[in-house]
């Protein structure tokens, strides 16, 4: 049978509708974060950019448009847990990364039959969709982590795993035919929890864009006919391009700000209500406490304080990622944001000039580059055919009027000399040519090519200007490198970090453990109030930036360590035993790896933990694990959520940050 693989590698579906419908529903849930708020790039943590989600087409409402990211991006071969653990501050889902995951099962166009949704798997290009299996008769309620661990223990190397729980079925993709064959041999008739598994080859998933086009053609594309399932993007096609753009990038653009804040507050209330029930189920020992909390706080597990608004409503995004594509009018090499999702059957790009959350500087840079691309002999990148060259433009701006621009260029089928010539043309145009007065202070070039699992993304190459830009935040100066995470709304970030400082309840003898510290913004803003700050971050460049930022600001009581938090924290916990310890965690959208939660639980002198979440729904498993009863896996006492507050960093979108204070001082 055919099924459509998830963007993320770990998934469990448990709704009660038919299998094919469940797969389709998953696609809509995962559609690169659907649209909207983050359509711009740098959504909060793709971390690489937790913060990016820059393109409606590649993200769900981009929380802070990243891509991707940030992060800048999440690697296509990482599992969700690995992403959470290893990309502490990557752009939590960059449009580029998101697109590549999606494209692995969706690059069909350009073949002899443009309406064959399986053509991409026949054209000879690499895709793990050609090495996929279907596993049936899984034990009831088996989860992703359990199943993956079971396969690894049997000597298998799964690349992507998706479980459809209702039907006790899993789809597993491997990197090569040899790995798939081994899996078929091992899993067929393998007995797990009393269930004899059956494994068979699975067909590649259909290219969603081509499938949509085929459905439209077969239905006659008549306006009065029933729309194809999942046709939300199609429903917007009758609107003017400007309205479609605003709905994709800033869906609340025409909603009064006070009403926006109410909507965001209500969404966080839903999260805290769900968390109260989840804690009661996971830890019966806290049952009476949870019941009392629900009575006191309107069914929530703790008090939800009034949302803190953004000090600025428009022109606030300091990082924006733009795609290069075809406009609704058919104009090639248009720079802007996608109007729909690839899975929704749309790849069109609209100019971003009507978006209220973009600064004028970013719009001016887009206009300058639009002129440059129009005179270039190279074509724009075709996301369907994987052909063409100009792919993406990222613009970062600061309050100091510095502008960093990163150009992503597909180098497939070009010689080194041809690529070098394009870089020279860029340099000349923006150094001595018509673009010299554009205000760009740092210009980078990134060579793009399709990657196999495990391959690293090409580094940024400085074309002209400075290697870094600098931003001011809470009276401090922070260095920002091309792929470093930095909150996209600087003034609102000051509100966020000031609130974190107020909630940490530290003293001058406290040590702050900053998990997923990125370039050190949170820890360094706290350093002057505490004895020591220790930051942990996976991205080496971010750690280097953090160390430089400490030096720039004259801070000598901050230490930054590079590596996976789950690898560093065990030794760190022993070092910090007996200290007055406070933890701040600010992970990417997917949250922390469960092993990180386990280590934090074992820090017995850690009684307060401030969790900053850019996506409270995705972080729910972390919240629950912090509150689980003591066990072999979670050896420390359980935490309890005692306060929560939303902070709006993304006006005109549905997203907001949520700070939750977890405490266990009364239970340790």
N, C-alpha and C positions, 0 to 999 in steps of 0.2 A: 504494500500500500504506500501511498505517498503522504508525506507530512511536511509541514514547513518548520524548519528548525528555528530556534529562538535566537535572538540577538545575543542574549546572555547564555552562558553555557549551563547554568543551573536553573531548573524550573520544575515546579510541581503544579499540576492542575488538578483541582478536585471538585469542580462544579459538576452539576448533575445533568449535563446535556450530552448528546452523542459525541463520539470521538472526533469526527471531522469538525464538528461545530466548536468543540473545545480547542482544537488546534487553531482554528480561525480566530476564536476569542483571544487566545494567547497572543496571536500576531498583533491584534489591535492593542492589547495591553502593552506589548513590548515595543510598539512601533517607534522605536527610538525616542522614547519619551514623547510621544505624540506631538504636539506642536505647541506653539505658544510661547511661553516665556522663556525661553531660553533660546529662542531662535537665534539669538545673536551670537553666541560664542561666549565662552567663559561662563558657564552656568554655575556653579559653585562646586567645583570639585570634580570635575572630571577628574578631580583634584588631580590627574594633573589637573584638572580643573574641575574640581568639584564644581566648579563654577561654570563650566561652559556648556553647552548645549546650545550651541549656537545655531541652529538652523531648524526651523520648524519642521522641515521635512525630515530631519534626522533626530528629532527629539521630541519628547512629549510635551511640552510646555516647558521648554527649557528652563530649567531652573537656572537661572543664571546662565544663559546661553554659553557652554564648553565644548569645546568640544573639546574631549574628548574628548570621559577628558577628561575635563579636563579631563595630560594629560593631557604631555598634554593629553595623552589619550590612553585608553585602556588597551592593552595588547589583545589582539584577536585570539590568541591562544590561551589567555588566562581564564580561569574560572571566576565566577562572581566572588567567591571567597578570596581568591588570590588577588583579585582586583582591589577588593576592600583592604586587604592586608598590605599590598605592595604599592598601591598608587595613592598613598595617603594624600598627596596633594597634586594629583594630576588633574587635568581638566576633566572632570568626571565625565565624560563621554563626548569626545570631540566629534564634530560632524564628520571628520575624516575617518576616525576609527569606527564610528557607528556605521558609516556608509560601507566600510570594508567588510564588517561582519555581515551586514545585510547583503552585500554584493556577492558574498561567497556563494549564496544560493540564488543570485538574481542578476546575472549579467548575460541575458539571452539575446537581446536585440543585436542586430548586425549580422545575424546568421542568414542562411539561405531562406529560412522561414521566420519572418519577424513575429509571427503569432504562435510560434511553438514555445510554450513556457518551459520546456525542458532542453532547449537548444544549447543553453550555456554548459550543460553537463556533457555535451557531445562535441564541443568545439576544440577539445584538446587542452584547454586551459585548466590549471590546477584548481580543484575545489574539493574540500573534504566531504561534500555531499555525495561524491562518487564512492566513498568508503564508509557508508552508513549501514547500520543493522537495526533491526527491530527485535526487542526482547519482550516476550510475553510471559504471563503467569507469575508476575512478581508477587512477593508476599504483600498482603494487604497493609496499607499505610507505610510501605517502605519509602524512605526519603532519598533525596539526591545524594546527600553525603554518605549515607549508609551504602547505597548501591555503588557509588564511585569507589569507596573504600574496599568494598567486596571485590570489585574488578581489579583494582590495583594489587590487592593481596593475592589474586590469582595470576599475577604477572602480566596483566593487560595495561595498555596505555591509552585510555579514552581521551579524546580531545574535547568533545562536546556531549553533554548528556541532557536529555529532557525526559521527564517522567509525566505521564498522564495517569494520575492516581486513580481516577474513577474506574478506568479499564485495566489497571495493573499492567500497564505497558510502558516501555521505555524506548527511546530512540537514541542511539549512540553513534557518533561520528568519530572516525579514526583518521590519522594522518596519511596512511598508505594502505595498499591492498594487503600487504603482509600482516599488518596489525589487525586488519579486519578479519582475515582468515583465521588468525590465531584466536580471536574473540569468538568466532563461530564455533570453533572446535572446543573451546573451554566452556562456553556458556550453554551449549546445547546439552540438555539433560542434567545440567549442574543443579544440585539441590541446595536451596537456600531457605532456611526457616520452614522446612517441610514442603516447600514448593519446588517442583521440577521445572526449571526454566526451559523455554524454547527460543532459539535465536535463528533469524533468517536475514538475508540481505534485504535492504530497504531501498526503494527507488529514491532518486533525488527529489527534493521539494520543487514545486513549480515556482518559476520566476514570478513574483507577485505583480510586477508592473505589466508584464506581457500577458499574464492571466487576466488582469483587469481589462486590458485592451481587447482581448479575445472575447470576454464576456460582453463587452459593450457592442462589439461588432456583431456577435451572434444575436444579440437582443435588438439589433437595429438602432441602438443608441437613441431610441425614441424618448422624448421628454415625458411622455405620459406612461411609459412602461415602468415597471417596478425597478428601482435601483438595485444594482448588485449588492449582495450582503457586504457590509462594511464600507459603504459608499459615502462616508461623511465628507470626504474631500470633494466628491462629485456634487454633493448638494450645494457646495459653495461656488461652483463654477459659474453660476448665473449672476453672481455678485460682481460689482466692479473690481478691478484688480486691486485698487487701493484698499477696499474693505477686506478683501481676501488676505492681503498682506498684514493688515492690522490685526485681524482675527488670528492669524498664524503666529505673529510675533508678540503682540500685546493684546490678548483676548479681552481684557477689561478696560481697554482704552477709552470707551465711552461711558464707563461707570463712575459716578462720583467717588472721590477717594475715600470718604467715610464709609461708603457702602463696600468698597473693596476691602477695607480693614475688617468690616463685619464678616464678610465672606471668608476671609482668611482665618479669622478667629473661630468661626464655626467649624471649619475643616480641621483645625487643631483640637477642638473639643471632641470631635468624632474620634480622633486618634487616641486621646487620653481616655475616652470611654471604652474603646476597644482594649486599651492596655489594662484597664482595671479588671476587665473580665479575664484577660489572658493571665494576669498575675494570680488571680484567684484560682484558675485552673492549674497553673504551673506550680504554685506554692500554697497548698491548702493551709499551711501554718500561718500564712498572712491573711487568711480568709476573713476573720473578724475585723482586722484592720482595714481591709479593702472595703468591706461593707460599710464601715463607719465613714470612710473617705467618700464613698459614693453618695451617702446621705448628705454629707456636708458640702460636697462640691458638684452637685448637679450631675451625678453618675460618673464623674471623672475620678481618676485615681489620686489626683492632687489639685491644689489650687492652680487655676490658670489666670495669670495676671493680665492686665490690659496690654494689648499689643502695642509695641513701640513703632510709631510710623517712621518712614524715611524722611530725613530732613529735606530731601529734594525729590520731586516727582518726575521731572523730565530731564532728558539729556544726561542721565546719570551713568550710563554704561561706559566703563573705561576699557573694556575689551570686547571686540566684536569680530566674529568670524563670518565671512561672506563667501558664498559659493559663486562659481562662474558657470553659467548655463544659458539655456535658451529662454527668452522672455515669452509671456503668453501671446505676444504679437509675432513671435517667430524670429526675434532678433538674437543672433548668436553672440557669444561672449558677453552676456549681460552679467554684471556683478550685483549680487544682492542676496535675498533670502528665498528659500523654496516656499512655494505657496501650498504645497501638500506633501504627503508622504509617498515615498517610492512604492510602498505596499498598497497605497491607495490609488496607484496608477498615475502619479504626477511627478514630474521632475522639473517643471517650469520654475524660473527664477524671476523675481520682481525687484526692481531697484528699491533701495531701502530709505529713500529720502522722506517718506511720510511717517516713519517710525518715531514716536515721541520720546522713546528712551535712549536714542542715539545722540551723542554730542555732535554739534555742527562740524567739529574737526574731523570726525570719522566720516561724515557724509562728504566733506570736501575731498578727503583722500580717495574715497570711492570714485568721485567724479574725475579726479586726476588719473586714476588707474584705468577708468573706463576709456578715457581718451587714448591712453597708452595702448591698451589692448586692441582698440579699433585700428590702430596703425600697425600693429604687429602682424607679421606674416604667419604666425602660429595660431592654430585654432583653439577654441575652448575645449575643455575636457567633457567628453560624453559619458555620463555615468552608466548608460545602458550598454554601450559598446566597449567601454574601457579604452577609448581612443581620444586623441586630442591632447592638449598640453596645459593650458592655463586652467588651474583647478580650484584654487582657494586663495583668498586674501584675508589676512588677519591684521587688525589695527588695534593697537594699545595706545591709550592716551593718559596723560597725568595732569594734575592741577598745576604743574610747573611748566606746562605747555610743551612737554616732550612728546614725541610721536614715534612709536616703533611699528614698523610694517614688516610682515612676514608673507612672502609670496611662495605658494606651493605650485610646483611645475612638474608635470608628468614627463619623465625623461625616457620612457619606453621608446624604442626604435630610433633613438637619436644617438649619434656618436658623442664622444667626450668633447670633441672640438665644437660640435653644434651646441652642446649644452653650455660650454664656456662662452660661446658667442652670445647666447641669450643673456647670460649673466652680465657680460660686458655691455650689452645694449641697455639693460636695466640700470647699470651703474652710470653710464653716460647720460641717459635721459634724466635721471634724478639728481645727478651731481653737477652737470654743466648744461644740460638741455632744457627743454620746456618745463620739466618737473622740478627744477632746482629750487624754486620758491614755494614748494608745497608744504614746507615746514617739517618734513621727515627728518628726524634726528638719528634713527637707526633703521637700516634697510637690510633684511635678511632674505636669503633664497633657500628653499628646501626642495631637494630632488625627491620626487615621488615615484614610486614604482610598486606594483602589486607585490605583496609579501606572502611568503609561505609561513605557516605557524612557527613561531619561535624567532623569526627574523626581526631585527631591530629596525625602528624607523630611522630614516636618514637624519643626520644632525642638521641644524640650521647653519648656514654659511653667511658670514657678514659680508655684504656687498659694499656698503658705505656707512659712515657715521660711527656711533659709539656701540659698544657691545651691550650696554644696559641702559635702562631709563630709571629714574628715581621718582618716588611718590612720597608725599607727606601724609602722615596719619597720626593723630593724637600727639602732635608736636614732634614726632620722630620721622626719620628719613629711612626709606626702605628701597633697596636695590631690586630691580625686577629684570630677570633674564627672559629670553623669548618664550620658554616653556614653563616658567614659574607660575605657581598659583598666587593670585591676589584677588581679594573680593572685588567684584565688578562695580560695586557702588561704594566708593571710598567714604563718603560722608555717613552713609548708613552703617558701614563697617565700624566706624568710630562708636556709634551707638551700641552695636553688637558687642564689641570688645569691652566697652565700659561696663556693660551689663554683666559680662562674664566676670570682670574684676570685682564687681559688687557682690556677686554670688559665691565667689570662691571662699569667702570667710577665712582668709589667711591672716597670718601674723608675720612679723619680721623674722620669725624663726622657721617659717614654712618653706618647704621645697615643693615646687610646682612641676609635675610631670606632664609635659605637653605632648600628647600622642597624636601623630599625624600633623606635625608642626609646620610643614611647608617651609616657607622662607622665614619663619619665626615670628610672625606678626603678633599672635596672641601672647606667646611666652615673653617676648621682649617688652610688650606693653605692661606686663605684670612684674617684670624683673626688679624695678626700683622699689617695689613694696615687699619683696620676700628675700629670703636668704639665698636661694638658688633656683634656677630654672634648668630643667633637663628636657630637651626636645628630641623626639624620635621621628625619623622620616626616611622613607625608602629612596626617594629621588636624590641622587648625588648632587645635581646642580642646585636643587632647592636647599640642601644642607650647606653648600658653599655660600649661597646667597645669605642664609641665616647667620652664618659666622661673620660674613662681611657686614651684615646689618648690625650685629652686636658691636662690632668695632666702630662702625660709623657713628653709632649713638653712644659710644663710651660705656658700654655695658660689659662688665667683666665677671658677672656671676651667672652667665648662661653658657650651657654646654649643649652641643647639638651632635647627635649620633646618627649615622646613616645605616639603614638596614631594615629588615622586616621587624615590625614591632613584636611579633610573637617570638622572634629569635633573640632580640635584645632585652626585652623586659624581664625574663626570668633572672638573669644575672643582676639586672638593675634593681630588682625587688630585694635581692639579698644585700646589695650595697646600701639601699635606703632603709633597711630594717631599723626601726627605732627612731626614725626621723618623723617630724611633723609633716605629713605628706598630703597634698591635694592634687587631684588629677583633672586635666582638661582634655577632652577628646573632641576633635573636629574632623571626622572622617569623610571620605567621599560618599556619594549618594548611597552606595550599597551597604555602607556601615563597616564596622570592624570585623575582622576574622574572629571566629568563635574562640580561637586559642588566645587571642589578645584579651578577650573578656575573662577567660579562665585565669590568665596570669594576673590581671588586675584584681580579680576576686581573692587571689592568694596573697596580695599585699595587705597583710593584716593591719598595718598601721594606716592604711588608706581608708578613711571614713567618709570622705566627701568626694564626689565625682561630678563634674559639670560636663554634660553632653551637649554639644552644639550640632544640631542635625539640619542638613539642608533638605532632607526628604524623610520626614518622620514616619511615613508609611513603610519605606524601605528599611528604616532603622529599627522597626518593631522587634525583630528577632534579638537584636542587641539589648533593647530595653528589657525584654522578658528574661534573657539569660542573666542579666544583672540581678534580677529578683528571684531567681530559682533557689530552691532550698539547697543547703550544703550537700555535696555528693563527691564521688571520686573525681568527677570532671570539674566541678565548681567547689573548691575546698574551703573558700572563705565564706563568711556570713553573707547573707543576702542583703542587697541594697533595697531601699524603698524610694520611689519618686516622691519628693516632698514639695517641689515648686516647679512651675513651668511658665514660660513667657514667650510669645512669638515676637519676632523682630522683622519688620518688612524691609527687605533689601531690594525687592523687585516690583516697584509700582507698575500698575497696569497689567500685571500677570497674576496668576493664581497662587504663586509660590511665596513662601516666607520661611525664614529660619525659625527653628524652635529650640530654645534652651531648656533643658531639664536638669534640675539639681537632684542627684541621687545621694542618699545618706544612709549610713548604717551605724552611726554613733550609738544609737539606742539598742542595737542588737549585738554589738561586739563586746 
